[in-house]
Amino acid sequence: MCSIIGANTLSKLEVLYEANVERGTFASSVLGLYNYDKQYVHKQEGIIEFNKVKIDDSFDFFISHMQAPTSSKRNWSQDTSHPFESLNWMVLHNGVLTNWKSLNKEYTPWNVNPVDTSVIASMLQEFSTGDTEDGKSPPPIDVVTKVLELLEGTFALCIVNTSTNTVYLARQGSLLHYHSSGSFSTLPGKDYKLLEEGEILMIENYDPWIAVGENYDMWKSVGKFKTKSPFLFV
């Protein structure tokens, strides 16, 4: 088991981290997004003690991952910890991909990272630079959808386009819940909704002041993808 969470303040992230941390104590990370195209990443072995680890609280949005390795023995390293990055994309993942080796061989043989999540970031970058009829890069949502429909197994994904700091959520089998305020969490909380399998949510403006009314939802549904999961993996 692993867990992914996100919030527009560090204090909210800390609350979600404490609620989810038991799902993965092998490694932890915090990703901070700022000013549409700047990022900060903190990765470490074990759990994060926020009263001891100095994390800048001025970022516009915060994302965290708690990792429980799928193999019985693994030495911690930066390269095998979330988020996984490939130029304009970062990916955080809970679940197990069953076809990642074949995807890596077919689409991104240059990727030598031994963790299944790494192929997602590599494929996002590969398909972003693919040729189109007009010679332009395809829209990011088209790239995200294409990659999601190739994945087999289980996943709850937080995908970040680092050229714009746009955040996408999607799941197949694994759990992922979201809140209208912009927060999300593997485990549910008060007023959190379970993300529908096959739905893609997006958030690109994290400013809580843009919300108007108690029913305003910071998340936008921006697409669908065909799922392949026959079961729910928690």
C-alpha positions as CSV (number, residue, x, y, z in Angstrom):
1,M,0.0,0.0,0.0
2,C,1.0,3.6,-0.6
3,S,-0.8,6.9,-0.3
4,I,-1.0,10.2,-2.2
5,I,-2.4,13.4,-0.8
6,G,-2.6,17.1,-1.9
7,A,-3.8,20.4,-0.4
8,N,-3.4,24.2,-1.1
9,T,-1.8,24.9,2.3
10,L,1.0,23.1,4.2
11,S,-1.1,22.9,7.3
12,K,-3.8,21.0,5.5
13,L,-1.2,18.7,4.0
14,E,0.1,17.9,7.4
15,V,-3.3,16.8,8.6
16,L,-3.8,14.6,5.6
17,Y,-0.3,13.2,6.0
18,E,-1.0,12.1,9.6
19,A,-4.2,10.4,8.4
20,N,-2.6,8.5,5.6
21,V,1.0,7.8,6.8
22,E,0.4,4.3,8.1
23,R,-0.2,3.2,4.5
24,G,3.5,3.7,3.7
25,T,6.4,4.3,6.1
26,F,9.3,3.2,3.9
27,A,9.7,6.6,2.2
28,S,8.0,10.0,2.0
29,S,8.1,13.1,-0.2
30,V,6.6,16.6,-0.5
31,L,6.2,18.3,-3.8
32,G,5.5,22.1,-3.8
33,L,4.1,23.9,-6.8
34,Y,4.6,27.7,-7.2
35,N,3.9,30.4,-9.8
36,Y,2.7,28.0,-12.6
37,D,6.1,26.6,-13.6
38,K,8.3,26.2,-10.5
39,Q,8.6,23.2,-8.2
40,Y,10.3,22.1,-5.0
41,V,10.8,18.4,-4.1
42,H,11.7,16.9,-0.8
43,K,12.3,13.2,-0.6
44,Q,13.5,11.1,2.3
45,E,13.6,7.6,3.8
46,G,10.9,6.9,6.4
47,I,8.3,9.3,7.6
48,I,8.4,13.1,7.6
49,E,8.3,14.9,10.9
50,F,7.1,18.3,9.9
51,N,8.2,19.9,13.1
52,K,11.8,18.9,12.3
53,V,11.9,19.1,8.4
54,K,11.8,22.7,7.2
55,I,9.4,22.9,4.2
56,D,8.6,26.4,2.8
57,D,4.9,27.0,3.4
58,S,4.6,29.7,0.7
59,F,4.0,27.4,-2.2
60,D,0.6,27.5,-4.0
61,F,-0.1,23.8,-3.8
62,F,1.4,20.8,-1.9
63,I,1.5,17.1,-2.8
64,S,2.8,14.3,-0.8
65,H,3.5,10.6,-1.3
66,M,4.0,7.9,1.4
67,Q,5.6,4.8,-0.1
68,A,5.4,1.1,0.8
69,P,7.6,-0.8,-1.6
70,T,6.0,-3.7,-3.5
71,S,9.2,-5.8,-3.2
72,S,10.2,-7.3,0.1
73,K,13.7,-5.9,0.0
74,R,14.8,-2.5,-1.3
75,N,17.4,0.1,-0.4
76,W,16.0,3.7,-0.3
77,S,17.2,6.1,-3.0
78,Q,16.1,9.4,-4.5
79,D,15.8,7.7,-8.0
80,T,13.3,5.1,-6.8
81,S,11.1,7.5,-4.8
82,H,8.1,9.5,-5.8
83,P,7.6,11.8,-7.6
84,F,9.0,10.4,-10.8
85,E,10.0,13.0,-13.4
86,S,10.6,13.2,-17.1
87,L,11.3,16.7,-18.3
88,N,7.8,18.3,-18.3
89,W,6.0,15.7,-16.2
90,M,5.9,14.4,-12.6
91,V,4.0,11.4,-11.4
92,L,3.0,10.1,-8.0
93,H,1.3,6.7,-7.9
94,N,-0.5,4.2,-5.6
95,G,-1.0,0.8,-7.0
96,V,0.7,-1.9,-9.1
97,L,1.1,-1.8,-12.9
98,T,1.1,-5.3,-14.4
99,N,2.3,-4.3,-17.9
100,W,4.9,-1.6,-17.2
101,K,7.8,-3.7,-18.5
102,S,6.2,-4.3,-21.8
103,L,5.2,-0.6,-22.1
104,N,8.7,0.4,-21.2
105,K,10.2,-1.9,-23.9
106,E,7.8,-0.7,-26.6
107,Y,7.6,3.0,-25.9
108,T,10.5,4.2,-23.7
109,P,13.4,1.7,-23.8
110,W,15.7,4.5,-22.7
111,N,14.1,4.4,-19.3
112,V,16.2,2.2,-16.9
113,N,14.4,3.0,-13.6
114,P,13.3,-0.3,-12.0
115,V,10.1,1.2,-10.5
116,D,6.8,0.7,-12.4
117,T,5.7,4.3,-11.9
118,S,8.7,5.6,-13.8
119,V,7.3,4.4,-17.1
120,I,4.3,6.6,-16.7
121,A,6.4,9.8,-16.6
122,S,8.5,8.6,-19.5
123,M,5.5,7.8,-21.7
124,L,4.0,11.2,-20.9
125,Q,7.1,12.9,-22.1
126,E,7.5,10.6,-25.1
127,F,3.9,11.2,-26.3
128,S,4.1,15.0,-25.6
129,T,6.9,15.3,-28.2
130,G,5.3,13.0,-30.8
131,D,4.6,14.3,-34.3
132,T,1.2,15.6,-35.1
133,E,-0.3,16.6,-38.5
134,D,0.2,20.3,-37.9
135,G,3.7,19.8,-36.3
136,K,2.6,21.0,-32.9
137,S,2.7,19.1,-29.6
138,P,-0.6,17.5,-28.7
139,P,-2.8,19.0,-26.0
140,P,-1.7,17.8,-22.5
141,I,-5.1,16.2,-21.7
142,D,-4.8,14.1,-24.9
143,V,-1.4,12.9,-23.8
144,V,-2.7,12.0,-20.3
145,T,-5.7,10.2,-21.7
146,K,-3.5,8.2,-24.1
147,V,-1.1,7.0,-21.4
148,L,-3.9,6.1,-19.0
149,E,-5.6,3.9,-21.5
150,L,-2.4,1.9,-22.0
151,L,-1.9,1.1,-18.3
152,E,-3.0,-2.2,-16.9
153,G,-3.2,-3.1,-13.3
154,T,-4.2,-0.7,-10.5
155,F,-3.4,2.9,-10.0
156,A,-4.4,6.1,-8.3
157,L,-2.4,8.8,-10.0
158,C,-1.5,12.4,-9.4
159,I,0.1,13.8,-12.6
160,V,1.7,17.2,-12.8
161,N,2.5,19.0,-16.0
162,T,5.5,21.0,-14.8
163,S,5.4,23.5,-17.6
164,T,2.1,24.9,-16.2
165,N,1.9,23.2,-12.8
166,T,-1.5,21.8,-13.9
167,V,-2.5,18.8,-11.7
168,Y,-4.5,15.8,-13.0
169,L,-6.1,13.0,-10.9
170,A,-7.2,9.6,-12.2
171,R,-7.7,6.1,-10.8
172,Q,-8.2,2.5,-11.9
173,G,-8.8,0.1,-9.1
174,S,-6.9,1.9,-6.4
175,L,-8.7,4.4,-4.1
176,L,-8.5,8.2,-4.5
177,H,-10.8,10.8,-2.9
178,Y,-11.1,14.5,-3.6
179,H,-12.6,17.6,-1.9
180,S,-14.1,20.7,-3.5
181,S,-11.5,22.9,-1.8
182,G,-8.8,21.3,-4.0
183,S,-7.5,18.7,-1.5
184,F,-7.2,15.0,-2.3
185,S,-6.4,11.9,-0.3
186,T,-6.1,8.1,-0.7
187,L,-8.2,7.7,2.4
188,P,-11.6,9.4,2.7
189,G,-12.4,12.3,4.9
190,K,-15.4,14.5,5.7
191,D,-17.1,15.8,2.5
192,Y,-14.6,14.0,0.3
193,K,-15.9,12.2,-2.8
194,L,-14.6,9.0,-4.3
195,L,-13.1,9.8,-7.7
196,E,-15.0,7.8,-10.4
197,E,-12.9,5.2,-12.2
198,G,-12.2,6.4,-15.7
199,E,-12.7,10.1,-14.9
200,I,-9.9,12.6,-15.2
201,L,-10.0,15.7,-12.8
202,M,-7.8,18.8,-13.3
203,I,-6.9,21.7,-11.1
204,E,-4.8,24.6,-12.4
205,N,-5.6,27.5,-10.1
206,Y,-5.2,26.7,-6.4
207,D,-6.1,30.1,-5.0
208,P,-9.0,29.5,-2.5
209,W,-10.1,33.1,-3.1
210,I,-11.4,32.3,-6.5
211,A,-14.0,30.0,-5.0
212,V,-17.5,31.5,-4.9
213,G,-20.1,30.0,-2.7
214,E,-20.0,26.9,-0.5
215,N,-20.7,24.6,-3.5
216,Y,-17.8,25.8,-5.6
217,D,-15.6,22.9,-6.8
218,M,-11.9,23.7,-7.5
219,W,-11.6,20.5,-9.5
220,K,-12.8,20.3,-13.2
221,S,-13.7,17.1,-14.9
222,V,-11.7,17.2,-18.2
223,G,-12.0,13.8,-19.7
224,K,-12.6,10.1,-19.5
225,F,-10.5,7.0,-20.2
226,K,-11.3,3.4,-20.8
227,T,-10.5,1.4,-17.7
228,K,-9.1,-2.2,-17.5
229,S,-9.4,-3.0,-13.8
230,P,-11.5,-6.0,-12.9
231,F,-11.2,-5.4,-9.1
232,L,-10.7,-2.8,-6.4
233,F,-7.2,-2.8,-4.9
234,V,-6.9,-0.7,-1.7
